[in-house]
Each structure stands twice: as C-alpha cells, then as structure tokens.
C-alpha cells in the first residue's frame, strides 16, 4: 500500500503548490471523498469476498491518515477541525465495515450456539 500513500502525498503536495488555501482544502476534500466513493463502490460489488473486504479497511485507513496528515503538515494552524473530518463517502465505508463486522459477530455466535 506504500505506492498509494506515495501517490496521494505527491498529489496533495502538488495541489498545495498551485491553489490558494481555500481551493486547496476544497480540492483535497473532494479528492478524498472521490477516493472514498471508489472504495464504497468497490465494496458494494465485492461484498462476498473477505480478502477484498479486509483490504478496503487498510485503504480507508491510508486515505484518512494521508489526507489529514498532509493537509495538517502543509497548512498547520490555518486548517480548521472541520477540514480534517472524513467526507461522507469515507463515513459510509466505515459504517459498512462496522455493520458487517457486527453481522459477522452475530453469525459466529449463532453458529457457536447451534454447535453447542
């Protein structure tokens, strides 16, 4: 996943050099949201495959860490807390992960109870 992190960092740094602060923030948030939409779409089409699903958790973590840390590093104190909050698509992916983890836990408990 290092290539993803490097590509994101490079892109964010490039955006910083060409945009004013408010446009930079909007562009980064839009890019972050679009990446989240791609992960969400990917998850919805491959929900049955557990390995793809686990990989999506890692991708979302990298997206969150990279966008937040790079924006913080480049803008420092001029960045507001709301600018670091994950966009809606990322929140939807997280929600899907939590919901499915909860369903898997219940399924495991049902199987254990049936086997007992």
C-alpha positions as CSV (number, residue, x, y, z in Angstrom):
1,X,0.0,0.0,0.0
2,X,3.0,2.2,0.1
3,X,2.6,3.3,-3.6
4,X,-0.9,4.5,-2.8
5,X,0.4,6.6,0.1
6,X,3.2,8.0,-2.0
7,X,0.8,8.9,-4.9
8,X,-1.6,10.6,-2.5
9,X,1.2,12.5,-0.8
10,X,2.6,13.6,-4.1
11,X,-0.8,14.7,-5.5
12,X,-1.6,16.6,-2.3
13,X,1.7,18.4,-2.3
14,X,1.3,19.3,-5.9
15,X,-2.2,20.7,-5.3
16,X,-0.8,22.8,-2.5
17,X,1.7,24.5,-4.8
18,X,-0.9,25.5,-7.4
19,X,-4.0,26.5,-5.3
20,X,-4.9,29.1,-2.8
21,X,-5.7,27.8,0.7
22,X,-9.5,27.6,0.5
23,X,-9.3,26.0,-3.0
24,X,-6.6,23.6,-1.8
25,X,-8.8,22.4,1.1
26,X,-11.9,22.0,-1.1
27,X,-9.8,20.1,-3.7
28,X,-8.3,17.8,-1.2
29,X,-11.7,17.1,0.4
30,X,-13.2,16.5,-3.0
31,X,-10.4,14.1,-3.9
32,X,-10.7,12.3,-0.5
33,X,-14.4,12.0,-1.0
34,X,-14.0,10.7,-4.5
35,X,-11.5,8.1,-3.4
36,X,-14.0,7.1,-0.7
37,X,-16.7,6.7,-3.3
38,X,-14.5,4.4,-5.3
39,X,-13.9,2.2,-2.2
40,X,-17.6,2.2,-1.5
41,X,-18.5,1.2,-5.0
42,X,-15.8,-1.5,-4.9
43,X,-17.1,-2.9,-1.6
44,X,-20.7,-3.0,-2.8
45,X,-19.7,-5.0,-5.8
46,X,-17.4,-7.5,-4.0
47,X,-19.1,-7.8,-0.6
48,X,-18.8,-11.6,-0.5
49,X,-15.0,-11.7,-0.9
50,X,-13.5,-11.4,2.6
51,X,-9.9,-10.6,1.5
52,X,-11.0,-7.7,-0.7
53,X,-13.1,-6.5,2.2
54,X,-10.2,-6.5,4.7
55,X,-8.0,-4.7,2.1
56,X,-10.6,-1.9,1.9
57,X,-10.2,-1.3,5.6
58,X,-6.5,-0.7,5.1
59,X,-7.1,1.5,2.1
60,X,-9.6,3.7,4.1
61,X,-7.1,4.0,6.9
62,X,-4.4,5.1,4.5
63,X,-6.7,7.6,2.9
64,X,-7.7,9.1,6.3
65,X,-4.1,9.2,7.6
66,X,-2.6,10.6,4.4
67,X,-5.2,13.3,3.7
68,X,-5.4,14.5,7.3
69,X,-1.6,14.4,8.0
70,X,-0.6,16.1,4.7
71,X,-3.2,18.8,5.0
72,X,-2.1,19.4,8.6
73,X,1.5,19.5,7.7
74,X,1.1,21.9,4.8
75,X,-1.5,24.3,6.4
76,X,-0.7,23.9,10.1
77,X,-2.8,26.2,12.3
78,X,-4.7,27.7,9.4
79,X,-6.6,24.4,9.0
80,X,-9.9,24.1,10.8
81,X,-11.0,20.9,12.6
82,X,-13.9,20.6,10.2
83,X,-11.5,20.4,7.3
84,X,-9.9,17.2,8.8
85,X,-13.2,15.4,9.3
86,X,-13.6,12.5,6.8
87,X,-16.0,13.1,4.0
88,X,-19.4,11.4,3.8
89,X,-18.2,8.6,1.5
90,X,-15.5,7.6,4.0
91,X,-18.0,7.6,6.8
92,X,-20.3,5.4,4.7
93,X,-17.5,2.9,4.2
94,X,-16.7,2.9,7.9
95,X,-20.3,2.4,8.7
96,X,-20.5,-0.5,6.2
97,X,-17.4,-2.1,7.9
98,X,-18.9,-1.7,11.4
99,X,-22.3,-3.1,10.3
100,X,-20.8,-6.1,8.6
101,X,-18.4,-6.8,11.5
102,X,-21.4,-6.7,13.8
103,X,-23.4,-9.1,11.5
104,X,-20.4,-11.4,11.3
105,X,-20.1,-11.5,15.1
106,X,-23.8,-12.3,15.4
107,X,-23.4,-15.0,12.8
108,X,-20.5,-16.5,14.6
109,X,-22.4,-16.5,17.9
110,X,-25.4,-18.3,16.2
111,X,-23.1,-20.9,14.8
112,X,-21.4,-21.5,18.1
113,X,-24.8,-21.8,19.8
114,X,-26.0,-24.3,17.3
115,X,-22.9,-26.4,17.6
116,X,-23.2,-26.4,21.4
